[in-house]
């Protein structure tokens, strides 16, 4: 059994609010949005992979969805569980690729919150708003998630709450949400301005 927590960046979205642009390749902070997120989450996990279609970073595993037909991020989380379990990890943290200011203590706080959940699932929350694509998942929840996906479930939060998930609460700083996500050209401009 591997020690530590595995991590997967969910980068399967095609950026429909950016005229179909590949969000992963967007220039950001002297690199790309995906590379920036890799640098942000890498120190928090023992191993890191990307759930995506058609994007890659040298030396990192790229995981296709575990279910065909682009059923959404729940399928990406299932793929993350499969990958982490195959490597011997008991837990995998998943994060969205398009939220470049995720907390540097995200995984640690999720791990603490997960201890309050009967199933060990924890999701992030800020100002009372849940951010389901930022969560910690025990790999032994794989069968239950696969079953729900097979029945048509597509909502991360609905699945997680049905399993008794806990929440890790993160503060905003000066009105700036650490889970601010880039979905439009204006969002991209705002995020770049926040970099200073």
N, C-alpha and C positions, 0 to 999 in steps of 0.2 A: 504493500500500500504506500503510495506517494504521500509525503507530508506536504502541508500547505494547501493552497486553493488554486485551482486552475482558473483561467480567465478566457473569455471569448468576446470579441467585439462583433456586435450584430450590425453588419453593413450591407444587408440585403436590399434595402430600399433603393428605388431608382430615381429619387429626387423629382417627383412629378411637379412639385411646386417651384422647381428651378428649371422649368422647360425641358424636363427630361435629362438634365445634366447629371453626370456621374459625380455625386457628392464626394465620394472617396478621393477623387483626384483634384478637388477644388484647392487652389492655392490658399494656404493659411499658415501664418506664423513662420514664414521662411521655409515652409515645407508643404505638404498636402494635409487636408483635413484628416485623412486616415492615419498618416504617419504621426501627426500631432496626437491623435488619440492613443496610438500605440505607445508613444513616449509617456503619456499621462497615466495609463493603467499598468504598464509593464512592471514598475517597482512594487505594485500592490499584489502581484500574483506570482506563483511559482513557474507556470508555463502559460503561454498566450497563443491563441489561434484567432482566425477571422472567419465568421460565417458570412459568405458573400458569393456572388456569381460574377466572375470575370475580373476580380481585383485581387491583388496579392502584394505581399511584401517579402522580400527575399528572406529565406530561412524560417518563415512562419507557415504553419499548416493552414490551408483554406478548406473550410467545411461547407459542403453543399447542404441545403435543407434536407432534413430527414424524411420529409414528405413531399412528393412532387406537386406541381401546380401553384407554387408561390402562395401557400396558405397563411403567410404572415410570420411575425417574430416568434410565435410559440413554436413553430417548426424549427426555427433557428436555435431556440433554447434546447429543444429535443436533440438536435444535432450536437450541440455543445455538451450535453449530458453523455451522449454516446462516446464522443471523443475523450472526455475527461475520464469516464469509466474505463475505457480501453487502456488508458495510461496509468490506472490505479489510483486516481484521485477520488475522494469521497464527496467533494463539493466543487461546483463551478460557479464563478461569478460572471454574469453577462452584463454588458453595457452597450448602449447605443453609440454608433459611430459619430452621430451628428450633434453631440452635446459636448463641446470642447472644454468646458470648465468644470467637469465632474470633480467632486471632492477628492483630495489626495488621501483622505482617510476613508474612502467609500467602502472598500472591501472589509476593513477592520470593523467599521460600524455595522455593516450588514452581518458580519459573523457574530457580533455581540447580540444583535437583535434576533438572529436565528435561534439563539438559545432559549428564547421565549416562545418559540413556535413548536407545537407538538410534532411537526413534520420537518422542522429545520429550514423552512423557506422564509426568506426575508426580502422585502422590497423597499426601495428608497421612497422617501416622501419629503416634500418641502412646503412650508406654509399650508399644510393640510392637503396638499395635492399629491396623489400617488404618481410615481414614475415607474411603471411596471417593467420597462425594458432595462431597468437597473435593479438587478436582484441577485440573490445567492440561492443556489439550488442544490439540494443533495441529489447525487446521481441515482440513488435508489428510488426516486420519484418518477423515473423514466417510464415505467410501465403504465402508471396512472395517467401521465401526460399523453402517452401514445394512444391510450384508450379514448381519452377525451377528444384528441385531434381526430381520431377515426370517426367519432360521432359528430364532427363538425364544429367543435369548440375552437374559437379563434382568439379569444380574449385572454391575455395573460392574467390580468387582475382577477377575473371571474374564477379562473382555474386556481390561482394562488390562494384566494380568500376561501374557496371551498375546501382547501387543504389546511386551513388554519394558519396562514402566513402571519408573520409579525412585520412591523414597519420600523425602519431606521429613519429618524427625523434629522434633517439637515437644515441649518439656518441659511437664510439669505443675508447678504451683506450689502447694505446700502441699496436695498431693493433689487439687487442682482441675484437671480436664481442660479444656483450652481448647475441646474439641469436645463438651462436655456438651450433650446435646440434650433438648428439652422434648417428652415424649411422654405425660405424665400430669399430673394436677392437682398431685401432689406434686413432680414435676419443676419445674413452673411456680413453685411456692412456693419451692423451693430456689434457682432462678435469681433470683427477685426478692430473696431474702435476700442473695444474693451481691452484689447491687448496692450493699448497705449502706444 
